[in-house]
Amino acid sequence: MASLGARLRANVGAADPSTAAAMLLNFCSSTGIVIGNKLVMERYGFRFATTLTLIHFLATYTLLLACVGLRVFERKRLPLGPVAKLAAGSMGFVVLTNLSLQYNSVGFYQVMKVMTTPTVVAIEALFFAKYLEGPLKLALVPVCAGVVFTAATDFRLNLVGTLFAVAGVLVTSCYQIGAGSLQKSLDCSALQLQLYTAPLSALFILPFVPLFDDWSVGSPTGIWEFEFTTANTGAILATGAMAFLVNVSIFWVIGRSSAVSYNTLGHFKTCFILVSDFLLFGRPLDVKSVAGIVLTMAGVFTYTHLKLDKARREKEAASVSGGGATAASAAAAASAVAAKNARLEELVSPTSVAAGGVGSTLRAGGGEVEALLPDGGADEEAFSPVERERDGAGRAGLMKSATD
């Protein structure tokens, strides 16, 4: 016991405080945005998910302007057309995932976000002839089975919430596949891109606010009858701040942690969010409620392990074949590092801040960085399907979904 304590103290002492702080900030903001949004909707009665999304977009834009003023990053002029396409697409999946959180339990919402990875895999196999290896396909079977079992036994299962969840998965998957090259062609950082997409997304969402939320004058359940207090207003604004912190912390974490550490953090966030459904939102603690979630997470862990192992083996093979490196090979390695850094920078979705979440994510998975791209290269394969949150994650930059 003494030796174990000594090793623990040594490991803690050897840890980089700034890395620990980055991971703690990412954990708190990614889990806090999901729990915070649900508390705002359930405990404070602000059941206006689309309006809340609009507030997140506006809060994001305001805080990004503050970052520009503080020289955290530089503003870059971007073409309006491509940026508007990204903003419109991201607005769609953010609204749907927030509506999914409003109408579903936190557990069902979170496991449905995990379905983004199998959906991306299926779409790419059907339409782009891109296929996963056999073991990876098998690892996705318990993921899908767990989601189905969770849905069938969910204590708050309802048709409207299920339709929003399924639509959110489909729109997010298509957006991930189609928007990646568009974002890359703009040659800018995610924060520079968000400075453009956040206000545009806020503009695009305006026509949908009265469509999905009750803005009828005189309606007893309308937003005009909602009694704003210091407590609920502070909670609403806090979710906007946490949405912003998700992406800031992702930048910080990606630059300081390994793929294994990052995936472990992602799994921990997902498990914490699922546990919160039992502790805070009344999910029954019985075998049926737990079984589907456990099955889903078993598939997620297996899938991530296989991806990480494949990336490791490919890296070792490249290292062996490149023995006796020359100046040319060194230059190639430097180029690969630069490419990886560029890809990692894309892990932050242009809209995950406004979305407020873990898949996503960021992708953003979970939340996210809540989903894993299929067979996109060893660098991409180191990331977990739940960090799409994720989360997200995805071709648009492994964006996190609206409330991860």
C-alpha positions as CSV (number, residue, x, y, z in Angstrom):
1,M,0.0,0.0,0.0
2,A,2.8,2.3,0.8
3,S,4.6,1.6,-2.5
4,L,1.3,2.2,-4.3
5,G,0.9,5.5,-2.6
6,A,4.4,6.5,-3.4
7,R,3.9,5.7,-7.1
8,L,0.7,7.7,-7.1
9,R,2.4,10.7,-5.5
10,A,5.3,10.3,-8.1
11,N,2.8,10.2,-11.0
12,V,1.0,13.2,-9.7
13,G,4.2,15.1,-9.2
14,A,5.4,14.2,-12.7
15,A,2.2,15.5,-14.3
16,D,2.2,18.7,-16.2
17,P,0.0,21.1,-14.3
18,S,-1.1,23.0,-17.4
19,T,-2.1,19.7,-19.1
20,A,-4.1,18.7,-16.1
21,A,-5.8,22.1,-16.0
22,A,-6.7,21.9,-19.7
23,M,-8.2,18.4,-19.2
24,L,-10.1,19.5,-16.1
25,L,-11.5,22.6,-18.0
26,N,-12.5,20.4,-20.9
27,F,-14.1,17.8,-18.7
28,C,-16.1,20.5,-16.7
29,S,-17.2,22.4,-19.7
30,S,-18.1,19.4,-21.8
31,T,-20.1,17.7,-19.1
32,G,-21.4,20.9,-17.7
33,I,-23.0,22.1,-20.9
34,V,-25.1,18.9,-21.2
35,I,-26.1,18.8,-17.6
36,G,-26.6,22.6,-17.6
37,N,-28.8,22.7,-20.6
38,K,-30.9,19.9,-19.2
39,L,-31.2,21.6,-15.9
40,V,-32.2,24.8,-17.6
41,M,-35.0,23.0,-19.5
42,E,-36.2,20.7,-16.6
43,R,-35.5,22.5,-13.3
44,Y,-36.0,26.1,-14.5
45,G,-38.7,25.3,-17.0
46,F,-37.0,27.1,-19.9
47,R,-38.2,24.5,-22.4
48,F,-37.3,26.5,-25.5
49,A,-34.4,24.5,-27.0
50,T,-34.1,26.5,-30.2
51,T,-34.1,29.8,-28.3
52,L,-31.4,28.4,-26.1
53,T,-29.4,27.5,-29.1
54,L,-29.7,31.0,-30.4
55,I,-28.5,32.4,-27.1
56,H,-25.4,30.0,-27.4
57,F,-24.6,31.3,-30.8
58,L,-24.8,34.9,-29.7
59,A,-22.8,34.2,-26.5
60,T,-20.1,32.5,-28.6
61,Y,-19.8,35.4,-31.0
62,T,-19.6,37.9,-28.2
63,L,-16.8,35.9,-26.4
64,L,-15.0,35.3,-29.7
65,L,-14.9,39.1,-30.2
66,A,-13.5,39.5,-26.8
67,C,-10.8,36.9,-27.6
68,V,-9.9,38.9,-30.8
69,G,-9.6,42.0,-28.6
70,L,-7.3,40.2,-26.2
71,R,-5.2,38.9,-29.2
72,V,-6.0,35.2,-28.4
73,F,-6.3,34.8,-32.2
74,E,-6.4,37.1,-35.2
75,R,-9.5,37.8,-37.3
76,K,-9.2,36.5,-40.9
77,R,-11.3,37.6,-43.8
78,L,-13.2,34.6,-45.3
79,P,-15.4,34.2,-48.3
80,L,-19.1,34.5,-47.3
81,G,-20.5,31.8,-49.6
82,P,-18.7,28.7,-48.2
83,V,-18.9,30.0,-44.6
84,A,-22.7,30.5,-45.0
85,K,-23.0,26.9,-46.2
86,L,-21.1,25.7,-43.1
87,A,-23.2,27.9,-40.8
88,A,-26.5,26.7,-42.3
89,G,-25.5,23.0,-42.0
90,S,-24.2,23.3,-38.5
91,M,-27.3,25.3,-37.4
92,G,-29.4,22.3,-38.6
93,F,-27.7,19.6,-36.5
94,V,-27.3,21.9,-33.5
95,V,-31.0,22.6,-33.4
96,L,-32.0,19.0,-33.8
97,T,-29.6,17.7,-31.1
98,N,-30.8,20.4,-28.6
99,L,-34.4,19.4,-29.3
100,S,-33.3,15.8,-28.7
101,L,-32.0,16.7,-25.3
102,Q,-35.2,18.6,-24.5
103,Y,-37.6,15.8,-25.3
104,N,-35.4,12.8,-24.3
105,S,-33.7,11.5,-21.2
106,V,-30.0,12.4,-20.9
107,G,-29.1,8.7,-21.2
108,F,-31.1,8.2,-24.5
109,Y,-29.8,11.5,-25.8
110,Q,-26.2,10.5,-25.1
111,V,-26.3,7.0,-26.5
112,M,-28.0,8.3,-29.7
113,K,-25.1,10.6,-30.2
114,V,-22.9,7.5,-30.3
115,M,-24.9,6.3,-33.3
116,T,-23.3,9.0,-35.4
117,T,-20.2,6.9,-35.9
118,P,-22.0,3.8,-37.3
119,T,-24.2,6.1,-39.4
120,V,-21.1,7.7,-41.0
121,V,-19.6,4.3,-41.6
122,A,-22.8,3.1,-43.3
123,I,-23.2,6.2,-45.4
124,E,-19.6,6.0,-46.6
125,A,-19.9,2.3,-47.4
126,L,-23.1,2.8,-49.3
127,F,-22.2,5.9,-51.3
128,F,-18.4,6.3,-51.3
129,A,-17.3,2.6,-51.2
130,K,-15.2,3.2,-48.1
131,Y,-15.2,0.2,-45.8
132,L,-14.1,-0.6,-42.3
133,E,-12.1,-3.7,-41.4
134,G,-14.0,-6.7,-40.1
135,P,-13.0,-6.4,-36.4
136,L,-14.1,-2.7,-36.4
137,K,-17.4,-3.6,-37.9
138,L,-18.0,-6.2,-35.2
139,A,-17.1,-3.7,-32.5
140,L,-19.9,-1.4,-33.8
141,V,-22.5,-4.2,-33.4
142,P,-22.8,-3.9,-29.6
143,V,-22.8,-0.1,-30.0
144,C,-25.9,-0.4,-32.2
145,A,-27.5,-3.1,-30.1
146,G,-27.0,-1.1,-26.9
147,V,-28.6,1.9,-28.5
148,V,-31.6,-0.1,-29.6
149,F,-32.0,-1.7,-26.2
150,T,-31.6,1.6,-24.4
151,A,-34.3,3.1,-26.6
152,A,-36.7,0.2,-26.1
153,T,-36.4,0.3,-22.3
154,D,-36.0,4.1,-21.9
155,F,-38.2,5.5,-19.1
156,R,-39.0,8.6,-21.1
157,L,-39.3,7.2,-24.6
158,N,-41.6,9.2,-26.8
159,L,-42.2,9.5,-30.6
160,V,-41.3,13.2,-30.9
161,G,-38.0,12.9,-29.0
162,T,-37.0,9.8,-31.0
163,L,-37.7,11.5,-34.3
164,F,-35.6,14.5,-33.3
165,A,-32.8,12.2,-32.1
166,V,-32.8,10.1,-35.3
167,A,-33.0,13.3,-37.5
168,G,-30.1,14.8,-35.5
169,V,-27.9,11.7,-36.1
170,L,-28.7,11.7,-39.9
171,V,-28.1,15.4,-40.3
172,T,-24.9,15.4,-38.2
173,S,-23.5,12.4,-40.1
174,C,-24.2,14.0,-43.5
175,Y,-22.8,17.3,-42.4
176,Q,-19.6,15.7,-41.1
177,I,-19.1,13.8,-44.4
178,G,-19.8,16.8,-46.7
179,A,-18.3,19.8,-44.8
180,G,-14.8,18.6,-44.1
181,S,-13.2,19.5,-47.4
182,L,-15.1,22.8,-47.4
183,Q,-13.7,23.8,-44.0
184,K,-10.2,22.7,-45.0
185,S,-10.4,24.8,-48.2
186,L,-10.9,27.9,-46.2
187,D,-7.4,27.6,-44.6
188,C,-8.2,29.0,-41.2
189,S,-8.4,28.0,-37.6
190,A,-11.6,26.8,-36.0
191,L,-11.9,29.9,-33.9
192,Q,-11.4,32.1,-36.9
193,L,-14.1,30.2,-38.6
194,Q,-16.4,30.3,-35.6
195,L,-16.1,34.1,-35.6
196,Y,-18.0,34.0,-38.9
197,T,-20.3,31.0,-38.5
198,A,-21.6,31.9,-35.1
199,P,-23.4,35.1,-36.1
200,L,-24.5,33.6,-39.4
201,S,-25.9,30.6,-37.6
202,A,-27.8,32.9,-35.2
203,L,-29.2,34.7,-38.3
204,F,-30.2,31.4,-40.0
205,I,-31.9,30.0,-36.9
206,L,-34.2,33.0,-36.4
207,P,-37.0,31.7,-38.7
208,F,-37.0,28.4,-36.8
209,V,-37.3,29.8,-33.3
210,P,-41.0,30.5,-33.4
211,L,-41.5,27.2,-35.4
212,F,-40.0,24.9,-32.7
213,D,-40.6,27.1,-29.6
214,D,-43.8,28.7,-28.4
215,W,-43.5,32.4,-29.1
216,S,-47.2,33.0,-29.2
217,V,-48.3,36.1,-27.5
218,G,-50.8,35.3,-24.8
219,S,-50.0,31.6,-24.7
220,P,-49.7,30.4,-21.0
221,T,-46.8,28.2,-22.0
222,G,-45.1,30.7,-24.3
223,I,-41.8,32.4,-23.8
224,W,-43.5,35.7,-23.1
225,E,-45.1,34.2,-20.0
226,F,-41.8,32.8,-18.7
227,E,-40.7,34.5,-15.5
228,F,-37.0,35.4,-15.8
229,T,-35.3,35.6,-12.5
230,T,-31.7,36.1,-11.4
231,A,-31.2,32.4,-11.0
232,N,-32.6,31.1,-14.2
233,T,-31.1,34.0,-16.3
234,G,-27.7,33.3,-14.8
235,A,-28.1,29.6,-15.5
236,I,-29.0,30.3,-19.2
237,L,-26.0,32.6,-19.6
238,A,-23.8,30.1,-17.9
239,T,-24.6,27.5,-20.5
240,G,-23.5,30.0,-23.2
241,A,-20.2,30.5,-21.4
242,M,-19.7,26.8,-21.0
243,A,-20.4,26.2,-24.7
244,F,-17.6,28.7,-25.5
245,L,-15.2,27.0,-23.0
246,V,-15.7,23.6,-24.6
247,N,-13.9,24.7,-27.8
248,V,-11.2,26.8,-26.1
249,S,-10.3,23.8,-23.8
250,I,-10.3,21.4,-26.8
251,F,-7.6,23.5,-28.5
252,W,-5.6,23.4,-25.2
253,V,-6.1,19.7,-24.6
254,I,-5.3,18.5,-28.2
255,G,-2.0,20.2,-28.1
256,R,-0.9,18.7,-24.8
257,S,-2.4,15.2,-24.5
258,S,-1.8,11.8,-26.3
259,A,-4.5,10.0,-28.2
260,V,-4.9,7.5,-25.4
261,S,-5.3,10.3,-22.8
262,Y,-7.7,12.2,-25.0
263,N,-9.9,9.1,-25.5
264,T,-9.8,8.2,-21.8
265,L,-11.0,11.7,-21.0
266,G,-13.7,11.3,-23.6
267,H,-15.0,8.1,-22.2
268,F,-14.9,9.5,-18.7
269,K,-17.0,12.5,-19.8
270,T,-19.5,10.2,-21.5
271,C,-19.8,7.9,-18.5
272,F,-20.2,10.9,-16.2
273,I,-23.0,12.3,-18.3
274,L,-24.8,9.0,-18.3
275,V,-24.4,8.7,-14.5
276,S,-25.9,12.1,-14.2
277,D,-29.1,10.8,-15.7
278,F,-29.5,8.5,-12.7
279,L,-28.4,11.0,-10.1
280,L,-30.1,14.2,-11.3
281,F,-32.9,13.4,-13.7
282,G,-34.7,10.4,-12.2
283,R,-33.6,7.6,-14.5
284,P,-34.6,4.3,-12.8
285,L,-31.6,2.3,-11.5
286,D,-32.6,-1.1,-12.7
287,V,-31.1,-3.9,-14.8
288,K,-33.0,-2.8,-18.0
289,S,-32.0,0.8,-17.7
290,V,-28.3,0.0,-17.1
291,A,-27.9,-2.9,-19.6
292,G,-28.3,-1.0,-22.8
293,I,-25.9,1.7,-21.7
294,V,-23.3,-0.8,-20.5
295,L,-23.6,-2.7,-23.8
296,T,-23.2,0.6,-25.8
297,M,-20.1,1.6,-23.8
298,A,-18.5,-1.8,-24.1
299,G,-18.8,-1.5,-27.9
300,V,-17.4,2.1,-27.8
301,F,-14.4,1.0,-25.7
302,T,-13.7,-2.0,-28.0
303,Y,-14.0,0.1,-31.1
304,T,-11.6,2.8,-29.7
305,H,-9.1,0.2,-28.5
306,L,-9.0,-1.4,-32.0
307,K,-8.6,2.0,-33.6
308,L,-5.8,3.0,-31.3
309,D,-4.1,-0.3,-31.8
310,K,-4.3,0.0,-35.6
311,A,-2.9,3.5,-35.4
312,R,0.0,2.2,-33.2
313,R,0.8,-0.7,-35.5
314,E,0.8,1.6,-38.6
315,K,3.1,4.0,-36.8
316,E,5.5,1.3,-35.9
317,A,5.5,-0.1,-39.4
318,A,6.2,3.3,-40.8
319,S,9.0,3.7,-38.3
320,V,10.6,0.4,-39.2
321,S,10.4,1.0,-42.9
322,G,11.9,4.5,-42.5
323,G,15.0,3.4,-40.6
324,G,18.1,5.3,-41.4
325,A,16.3,8.5,-42.1
326,T,17.8,11.0,-44.5
327,A,17.2,14.7,-44.8
328,A,14.4,13.9,-47.2
329,S,12.7,11.5,-44.7
330,A,13.1,14.0,-41.9
331,A,11.4,16.6,-44.1
332,A,8.6,14.1,-44.8
333,A,8.2,13.5,-41.1
334,A,8.0,17.2,-40.4
335,S,5.4,17.5,-43.2
336,A,3.4,14.6,-41.6
337,V,3.5,16.4,-38.2
338,A,2.4,19.6,-39.8
339,A,-0.5,17.7,-41.5
340,K,-1.4,16.0,-38.2
341,N,-1.4,19.4,-36.4
342,A,-3.6,20.8,-39.1
343,R,-6.0,17.8,-38.8
344,L,-6.1,18.2,-35.1
345,E,-7.0,21.8,-35.4
346,E,-9.9,20.8,-37.5
347,L,-11.2,18.6,-34.6
348,V,-12.9,21.7,-33.2
349,S,-16.1,22.2,-35.0
350,P,-17.0,25.7,-36.3
351,T,-20.2,25.4,-34.4
352,S,-19.5,23.2,-31.4
353,V,-19.2,26.3,-29.2
354,A,-22.7,27.5,-30.1
355,A,-24.0,24.0,-29.9
356,G,-22.9,23.8,-26.4
357,G,-21.6,20.5,-26.2
358,V,-19.8,17.2,-25.8
359,G,-20.2,15.8,-29.9
360,S,-19.6,16.0,-29.9
361,T,-19.4,17.4,-29.4
362,L,-17.1,18.6,-31.0
363,R,-17.0,16.7,-32.8
364,A,-17.4,17.6,-30.9
365,G,-18.6,13.9,-29.5
366,G,-19.3,13.2,-27.4
367,G,-19.5,14.7,-27.2
368,E,-18.3,15.8,-29.0
369,V,-14.9,15.6,-30.5
370,E,-17.5,12.9,-30.1
371,A,-17.2,10.7,-33.2
372,L,-14.5,8.9,-35.1
373,L,-14.0,9.1,-38.8
374,P,-13.9,5.7,-40.5
375,D,-10.6,4.8,-42.2
376,G,-9.3,8.3,-42.8
377,G,-5.8,7.6,-41.9
378,A,-3.9,6.7,-38.7
379,D,-4.0,10.2,-37.4
380,E,-7.8,10.4,-37.5
381,E,-8.2,6.9,-36.2
382,A,-6.9,7.7,-32.8
383,F,-10.2,9.3,-31.7
384,S,-13.2,7.8,-30.1
385,P,-16.7,7.5,-31.5
386,V,-18.2,9.1,-28.5
387,E,-16.0,12.1,-28.5
388,R,-18.0,13.7,-31.2
389,E,-19.3,15.2,-29.4
390,R,-18.3,14.6,-29.3
391,D,-19.2,15.5,-29.0
392,G,-19.0,15.0,-31.6
393,A,-16.5,14.7,-34.3
394,G,-16.5,14.2,-38.1
395,R,-15.2,15.4,-41.4
396,A,-16.1,18.9,-40.6
397,G,-13.7,18.7,-37.7
398,L,-15.1,16.1,-35.3
399,M,-17.5,18.6,-34.1
400,K,-19.3,18.3,-30.8
401,S,-23.0,18.1,-31.0
402,A,-25.4,20.7,-29.7
403,T,-25.3,19.8,-26.1
404,D,-22.6,17.5,-25.4
